[in-house]
Amino acid sequence: MKGIGVSSGIAIGYVLKKEETVQKIERKTIEHSGAEMKRLNEARQTSTAQLDQIIQKMQQENRDEEAQIFEAHKMLVGDDIFFGEVEQMILKEKVNAEWALQVITDAYIKQFASFEDEYLRERQADLVDIRNRITKILLGIEEKEPDAVSDEMVIVAKDLAPSDFAKMDLSKIIGFVTEKGSKTSHVSIMARSYGVPAVVGVEAIFTKVKNGDAIIIDGEAGTVLLNPTAAELDTYQRKQQKLQEFNTRLQALKDRETCSLDGKKFTIAANISGPQDVDAVLANGGEGIGLYRTEFLFLDRDSFPSEEEQFTVYKSVVEKMKGKPVVFRTLDVGGDKELPYLDIPPEDNPFLGFRAIRICLANQELFRTQLRALLRASKYGNLKIMFPMISSLEELRAAKAQLKAVSAELEKENIDFAEDIEVGMMVEVPAAAMIAEIFAKEVDFFSIGTNDLIQYTTAVDRGNQRIAHLYTEYHPALFRLIQRIVDAAHQEDIWVGICGEAAANPRLAPIYAAMGVDELSVDSKSILKIRWMLNNSSCLEMEKVIAQIMEMPTAEEIEAYLHKLNERIELG
């Protein structure tokens, strides 16, 4: 069976099914709304206490990334706007708290499900988890976990919530398989954090297995084998041993530089969303942060963060990086990243509409507040500023003018900031790529956002399952655009990086390096694998490969060719 490999590794063990607790919610008419709201608030308080215990446990285990997930749950449990809607339904319709909570939550889940961004779309799982937690408290349900069948359990479930992980004895669990999920779902995040192989999106697997079935999962290939033959078991045992040996060799690269076999040096940086991600960057040998997504400070709240709040966060990140470069992308919202407190009317084509730099230039106070915070933080480390979604020279110059004006303000106020801050732009729309030689005269660096560049170049909505197969980083047009961008950058002696998901593709990393890309910015867990690929590749040899793929007319041909070419390096 095939699914989506979301956490690499081989797991060989036995099935333990995670049954879903069915919560049958009935609509009931109540007489005393006040008493019902009291029930709801007491359930919220109990939920908060439970989450505090989970957070404390995670922090004691030095699992800050998981703790942040439950911190976000705690914030949602304390969200008076959301629960105010639940209370209003209780009051107006005289219904029980469980029913009102389900109706209001379902409305929000429907909204989240419509988001284009995979990460934001998967956040509906947070709402489901919180709803289930509070509903169980209201109904007095205590969920009993199944007895372990062995010490080599592979959990098989329709879906898994963060709360499920909090209750599991992870010392006995060696893998996860679910019917639902994506690379950014919580089961994926938690599995990667714990270093446990996982495959998601395996259709109908829950009904095909029973407790105790032998199972093998390949978290890299997204393969699941049930009751394997002796030959299959032997094959995967040998593959598992080889992978373990390879991972040991990867760890030796943590403090090494990134340099090709023929002596060309590169920078491997990381993409992060908040201060909680910095430790993982350093632990995996990251040489900097190539993309700090500042918008996550603006999400899941009901007002703009103040200048002081932003400054404190940005300062903490650059200080922790101790002189290593940190590229902050200015606010990138709109499209599928909505801010409820930013009044933007619905649009027919939000991805082609009012978003990213367009919002910032139209809301100068918002933009200038963020720029002030960034400039103030710049004196504490190696901070760089990057503008997203630039499609015209007018936009770039307007953004730079705002930065210059804010700099003058701070000088007047005698507030210190670094004077030599590098200012760059993302190249993520074809228009910017086609006039890259013009933009290169105006900035200090380019960062190629492949996610949007692929989407806009191929006219493929990457969230649309019907055409998802058309969305590929192997499209011939993409290689031509990237080469054009790199050549334009180097002609003006500026550096160029790639921060989209394609940068973490091990088969493409050596190609990008040979094209002249100076920096690849990836998720923290991919840093050492990409370093391995570059350290074991020759740019001179890859230049010959580039000449070959530039002649290939289809993405399928290019992908197959690169897979065969790099298989030896990938397997160590």
GUKE-178356 format. One record per atom (N, C-alpha, C): x, y, z. Coordinates in steps of 0.1 Angstrom, whole numbers, plus 5000, padded with zeros to 4 digits. Example, Ala and Ser with C-alpha at 12.3 -4.5 7.8 and 13.67 -1.06 7.14 Angstrom:
<atoms>
513249435078512349555078513249675078512849785071513749895071512950005079
</atoms>
This chain:
<atoms>
500849885000500050005000500950125000500450234994501150354993500450475000501350555006500850675012501850785010501850885019502750995019503850975030505050955027506150945037506351075043506251085056506351215063507451225073507951105077508951095087509850975084511051005080511850895073512250785083512650675078513050565086512250435082512750325087512150195085511650145098510350105099509850045111509349905108509749805116509349665114508749625127507449595127506849565140505449505138504549535148503249485148502149595150501049565144499949675144499249685157499049805161498149835173497249945168495949915166494950005161494550105172494550225168494050335177492650365173491750305181490250325179489850465182488950515174488350645176487250635186487250735196486150735205484950815199483850745197482650805191481950885201481851015198481051105207479751135200478651075204477351105199476851225206476651335198476251455204474751475199473851495209472451525206472151665210471251725202470751855205469751845216469851915226468951915237468452065241467252075244466752205248466952215263467452325267467752345281466952465286466752465299465952575306466752685311467952645317468752745324470052765316470152875308471352895300472552925308472252995320473353025329474052905334473352805338473952685343474652605332474152615320474852545308476152615305476152755306477452825303478452795314477952775326478852745338479452615335478652515330479252385326480352395316480152485306481052505295482352565301482252665309483452735315484252645324483552555332484252465340484952365332484352325321485052225312486252295306486152425302487352495297488452505308488052525320489152535331489752395333488952285332489552155334490552125322490052165310490852145298492252225299492152345304493352425306494352355315493752295326494652225336495252105330494552035321495051915314496151955305495952065298496952115288498252155296498052225307499252265315500052145319499452035323500151915326500951855314500251855303500951805291502151895287501952025287503052125284504252105293503952085306504952065316505751935313505051835310505651705306506551725294506051785284506851805272508151885274507951995282509152075286510152005294509751915303510651835311511451735302510851695291511451605281512251685270512351825272513051905263512451895249511151885248510451875235509652005233510352115231509752245230508852255218509152195207508252205195506852145198506852025205505551975208504852055219505552115228504952195238504252315232504852375221504252485215502952455208502752325204501452285198500452295209500752245221499752245232499552385238500652475237500452615241499452675232499452645219498552705209497152655213496952525217495652475221495152545233496052575243495652645255495152785251495852855242495352985237493952975232493752875224492452855218491352825228491652745238490752715249490352845256491352935257491153065264490653175255490253145242489853245233488353285235488153395241486853445245485953475233486653515222485853545210485153415204485953305203485453185198484353125208484753125221483753065230482553155233482853285230481653385230480553345220481053295209480053255199479253125203479953035210479352915216478352965226478753055235477753105246476553175240476753245229475653315223474653215217475153105212474253005206473452935218474152915229473452855241472352945245472653075246471653175251470453195241470853205228469753235218468853115215469553005214468852885209468452785221468852825233468552735244468952595242470252575238470752435235471852405245472152275246473252225254474552265249475552275258476852325255477552235245477452105246478052015237477652035222476352055220475752085207476252215202476252315210476652455205478152445201478952385210480352375207480652305194479852195191480052125178479652205166478552275167478052355156479052465152479452535163480452655160481752605155482252495161483552435157483452395142482352325139482252275125482252385115481752505119481752625110483152665107483952675118485352715117486152605109485852485111486552375104486352385089485152415085484852435071485652545065485752655073486552775068488052735067488552665077489952615076490252525064489252435062489452335051489552405037489052525036489052595023490352665021491252675031492552745029493452665019494152745011495052695001496352645008496852715017498152685024497952555032498752455029498652325035498752335051499752405055499952425069498752475077498152585071496952645077495752555076495652485065494552395063494552285074495752235077495852135087495552175101495552305103495252355117493852335121492952285112491652245116491752135126492852055126492951945135493051995149493652115151493752175165492352195170491452255162490052285166489352155170489552045161488951915164489351865177490651875180491251815192490751885204490652025203490152095214488652065217487852065206486452035207486251895214487051795209486951665215487351655230488351735233488751735247487651795256487151905252486151975260484851895260484451835249483251755248483351635258484551565258484651445267484551495281485051605285484951655298483451685301482751745292481351775294480451645296480851545288480151415288480651315299481751355305482351265316482951145310483451155298484151035291485551035295486050915299487450885301487950785291488750835282489250745271490250645276489950515274490850405278491750365266493050375268493950335258494050175256494250125244494349985242495549925249495449795253496649735259497649715248498949725252500049705242500149555238500349535225500449395221501949355220502849455220504249415220505049545223506349535223507249655225507649715212507149655201507449705187506149745180505449835186504149875180504149975169503449955159503150055149501750095150501450215154500150265156499450285142498250225140497550245128496150315132495850425126494650505129494050575117492850615119492250695108492950835108493150885120493851015122494351015136495351095139495851115152495951265156495551295168495551435172496751455182497251575184498251595194498051535208496751535212496351475225496651325225496451265214496751125213498251095216499151175211500551155214500851175228500151275235500451305249500151185258499251095254498850985262499550855259500350855248500950735244502350705251502650585253503950545258504850525246505550635242506250645230507550555230507850505242509050415243508750285236507550245234507150125228506650135214506650255209506050285196507150315186507150235175508250255165507750315152506450335150505950395138504550435138504050515128502650555127502250545113500950495111500350495098498950545100498550645092497150705093496550715079495150715079494450735066494450875062494350965072494351115069495751165072495851295068497151365071497851415059498851495062499751555051501151575057502051635050503351655055503351765066502351845067502251945077501251915088500651795088499651765098500451735111499651735122500351715135500951575137500351475131500951345132502351345126502451425115503751435108504751515116504351625121505251715130505751635142504751565149505151495161506051375158505751305147506551185144507951225140508151335132509451385129510251435142509451495151510151545163510651435171509851325172510251205180511251115172511451145159512351065151511750925149510350915147509650795145509150785130509450685123508950675109507450685109506950745098505450765097505050775082503850715079503250725066501850775068501350875061500050915062499350905049497950925049497250925036497150785030497150685038497050545033495550505033494950505021493550485020493050355026492050365035491250255040492150155048493350195053494250095059493650045073492850135079492350105093491449985092490649965081489749855080490449725075491649745070492449625064493349555074493549615086494449555096493749515108494349425116493849385129495049395139494749405151495849415161496749285160498049305160498949195160499449165146498949225136499449195122500849245121501649165114503049215111502949325101503849425103503749545094505149605092505449655080506649725077506249855071506849965076506550095070507950165066507950225054509050295049508650445049509150525059508750665060509350755050510250705042510850785032510050765019509750645015509150615003507550615004507050615017505650615019505050485016505750375018505350235015504950165028503850085028503350005039503149865034503749765041503649625038502949555050501849485047501149405057501549255056501849195068502249055069503249015058504349085058505449065047505948925047506348885035507048755033508348755039508948635040510348625045511348705037511148705024512048775015511948925017510648975018510449115021511049165034510849075044511349105057512849125057513549025050514949035049515449155042514749195031515149315023515049435032513949455039513749575047514649575060514949465065515949455077517249505072517749465060519049515055518949655052517849705046517649845043517649935056517049875067516949945079518349965086519149855085520449865090521349965083521149965069521950055061521550195064520250225066519750355069520250405083520350315093520850345106522350385105523050315097524550345095524650475088523750505078523850635071523550745080522550735089522150845098523350875108524050775112525250795120526250875113526450845100527450925092526951075091525651085089525051225088525351305100525251245112525551325124526951385125527851315118529251355118529451485110528351525102528451645094527951765101527451755113526851865120527651985121528951975124529852085125530752105113530452035102531252055090530752155081531552215072531152305062530452235051529752305043529152245031529952285019530552175013531552205002531452084992531352114979531252004969532651934968532651824961533851744958534851824951534451924943535352004935535652134942535252154955535752264963534852384963533552374958532652494958531852494971531852604979531252614992529852664990528952624999527552665000527152695014525952755015525352775029524052695029523952615040522652545042522052605055520952675052520152745063518852675065518052735074516752675077515552775076514452715074513152795074512452775087512152885094511452865107510252965108509452935118508253015120508153085134509153065142509153125155510453095163510653165174511853145183511952995187510852925189510852785194511552695184511752745171512452655161513952675161514452775168515952805166516752685171516452625183517252525188517452405178516452375171516552265161517452295150517452425146518352475135519852455140520152495152521552485157521852335159520952255164521252115167521552035155520952085143521152015131522252075122523052165128524152225121523752335110522652395112522252505103523252625103523552675092524552785091523852925091522552925093521753045093520353015092519553125092518053105089517753185076517453105066517153165053515753225051514853185060513553235059512853225073512653345079511853355091510553405087509553325089508153365085507453445096507553575095507153665106505553665107504853615097503453615098502853535109503653435114503053345124502953415137503653525139503453615151502053685150501553695138500353775136499053685136499253555134498153465133497653415147496453355148495953305160495853405171495453525168495253635178494153725172493753825180492653915176493154055174494454085174494954215172496354205167496854325161498254325156499254315168500354245167501354255177501954395177502254445189502854575190504354575186504854695184506254705180507154635191506854655203507654605214507654455214506454395212506254255211507054195200506954255188507754205177509254215179509654335184511054355187511654245196510954215207511354115216511553985210510653945201510753815194511853815184511953915176513053925166514453925173514554005183515854015191516253875196515253805202515653675208516153575198515653585185516053495175517453525170517753655167519153685163520153665173519753685186520753665197521053515198520053425197520253285198521153235187521053305175521853255164523253305164523653385174525053425177525853465164525353555157526053615145525753545132525153425132524753365120523653435114523553445100522553535094521153485096520253575097518753555099518053645089517353585079516653655069515153665074514653785077513253795081512453835069511453755066510553795055509453885062509254005056508154085062506854025060505854075067504554015068503953965054503653835054503153775042501853705045500753785045499453735047498553765035497353725036496453735024496453605017495753585006495653455000494853365009495553265014494853175024495253205038496153295040496553335054495753455058494653435064493753555067493953595082493953725083493953785097492553845099491753785109490353825111490253975114491354025121491254165125491754265114492154215103492554295091491354285081490654395080489454385072489754385057489754265052489954245037488754175031488054245023486854185017487154055009486253965008486453845000486753874986487653794980488153814966487853684958487653694945487453584937488653504935489853574934491153514932492153564943492053524955492853574966494353564963494753454956496253434954496753534943495853594936496153694926495753834931495453844944494753964949495554034959494954084969495454174979496154084990497554074988498253994997499754044998500453995009501854015011502254165010503254195001503754335001502654434997501654384990500554474986499754524998499554435008498854465020499754565028500954535029501854615037501954765031502054775018502154905013500854985014499754915015498454985017498155015031498954945040498754965055500055015061500455135058501755185061502055185076501155205085501355205099501755065103501054965098501354825101502754785096503054825084504354795078505454865086505254995088506355065095506655015109505554975116505754915129506654795129506354705119507254585118508654625114508854715105510154755101510954825112510254905121510854955132511354845142510554745144510954635153512154565147512154535134513254465128514554545128514454675126515654755126516254765140515354775150515854785164516554655168516054535163516554405166517954385159518154465148519354435140520654455147520654535157521954565164522354445173521454345174521754225183522254105175522354115162522854005155522854035140523053925132523153945117521853935111521054035111519754045106519654095091518854025083518554075070517054085068516654175059515254195056514854155042513754085040513354045027511854075025511554125013510154165009509554055001508354005004507753894996506853944985506653854976505653874965505854004957507054034954507454154946507254114931506454194924506254174910506554294901506854404907507254524899508254604906509054684899510054764904509454874913508254914910507555024918507254964932506854844933506654784946507854774954508954734948510254714955510754854960510654954951511155084955510255144966508955124966508055174976508355104990508654974990509054915002510354965008511354984999512655035003512455175008511555255002511355395007510755395021509855295024509355285038510455245048511355155044512455125052513355245055513655315044514455435046513855535055512555555054511855655062511855615077511655485079511655435093513055445099514155425091515455435095515755585100515255675092515355825095514655855108513455795111512755815123513555765135514155645134514955595145516155675148516755725137517955815139517555945147516355995143515956115150515656085165515155965168514855925182516055875189517255875182518555825188518355675192517755605184517555455187518555385177519455305183520455235176519955125167520555105155520254995147521454975138521554855132522754825123522554905110523754955105523655045094523854975081524354845081524754775069523754655067522554675070521554565068521354525054521454405050521254355037519654355035519254405023517854405020517654325007516754225007516554144996515054134992514754044983513354024978513153884975511953834976511653694971511353704957511753604949511453594935510453474935509153504934508253394934507053414924507153514916506253524905507053534892506453484881507253484868507653624864506853724867507153864862508553904869508753874881509953904888511153824882510853704879511953624873512353674859511453724852511753764838512453894838512353974848513154104848514154104860514653984863515553964875516754054873517254074861518454164859518154304863516954354863516554484867516554494882515854394889515754384903517154374910518054294903519354264909520154394912519854504905520554634907520054704919518954654925518254734935518354664949518754534950518754464962520154394965520254344977521454274981521454124979520254074977520153924975518753894970518653774964517353714960517153594968515853564971515553434976514353384968514553264962513553204953512553124961511353164960510253094967509652994957510152874956509652774946508252744948507652744960506252694961505352784953505452914954504553004946505053014932506353004930506853014916506352904907506352784913505752674905504252694903503552734913502152754912501752854901502452974902502153074892502653044878503752974877504352944864503552844857503052744864502252634858500752654858500352764865498852784867498152664873498852614884498352504891498052534906496852524910496452544924496952424932498052444940498652324946497752264956496652324961495752264970494652194964494552204951493452134943493851994940493151894947493551754945493351704931492451764924492251714910493351744900494151844903495251884895496551884902496551824914497851824922498951754915498651664906499751584899500451684889499851794885500551884876501451984883501451984897502352064904503651994907504652034901505951964902507152054901508152024910509352104909510252064898509851954890510651904879510251964866509252054866508852114853509952184846510152164833511252224826511352374827510152434828510152584828510852634841510652554852511252604865512752614864513352514858514852514857515352634849514652664839515052774831514852904838513752924846513553044854514653054865514952944872515952954882517252994877517652934866518952964860518953114856517853164851517853304847518053394859517353364870517453444882518853434888519453324888520853304894521853384885521753374872522653454863522453604865521253644867521053794869521653834882521453754892522053794905523553804905524153704899525653704899526253804890525453844880525953954871526154084879525254104890525354224898526054194911526754074912527454044924526654034937525453984936524553964948524353814949524053764961523853624963522453584961522153454959520853404956520653274964519453264970519153144977517753084972517452964977516152904974515652864988514352914991513752885004512452805003512052774991510852694989511152544992510052464992510252324996511152244987511252284974512152214965513552214969513952314978515352324982515752204990514752134997514952025005514951894998514751894985514651774977516151734974516551614979517951574978518351554964517451524955517751504941518051634934517451734939517551864932518651954938519051934950520052014957521352024949521951914944523151924936522952004923521751994918521452064905521452214908520752254918520652394922522052454925522852374932524252414935525052434923524952344913525752364901525152474892523952514894523352624887523952754892524452754904525052874910524352924922523352854927522652894939523552894951523553004958524553014969524052954982522752954984522252914997520952824995520752725002519552645003519052655017517752695018517152705031516052605032516152515042515252395043514752385057513852285059513452255073514652195080514652215093515852175101516252035100515251945099515551805098516151765085516151845075516751815062518151865060518651945069519952015068521051915065521151815073522351725072522251635059520951595056520851525043521251605031520851725031521251815019522751845020523351855031524751875032525451755027524951635030525551515025525551515010524351545004524251544990525251634983525351754988526251854982527751814984528051764996529451724999529951604991528951534986529351414978528951434963528851554959528551584945529651674939529851664926530751754919529951854911530151984913529452084905529852074890531052034887531452024873530751904866530551794874529751684868528251724867527751794877526351834877526051934866527052014862526852104851526552034838527151914836526851834824525451774825525051744838523651694840522651804837522951924841522052044838521852054823522952044815522852054801521951944795521951824802521051714797519651744800519351784813517951804816517351924809518152024806517652134798517052094784517551984780517051934767515851844768515451804781514351714783513051794783512051734775510751814774509751794785509851694793508851664803509351654817508551684827508951674841509151524845508351434839508551294842509951244838510451284826511751244822512851294831512651424835513651484843513751414857512551394863512551324876513151184876512751114866513250974865514850974863515251064855516751074852517451114865516951214872517651254884517551154896516451084896516350974906517350864904517550824892518550724889519950774891520150904888521550954889521950974903521051014912521451044926521150934936520550824931520150714940521350664949522550654943523750614950524050704961524050834959524450934969523350934980522050934976520950934986521050824996521450704991521450595000522750585008523650685006524950685013525950585009
</atoms>
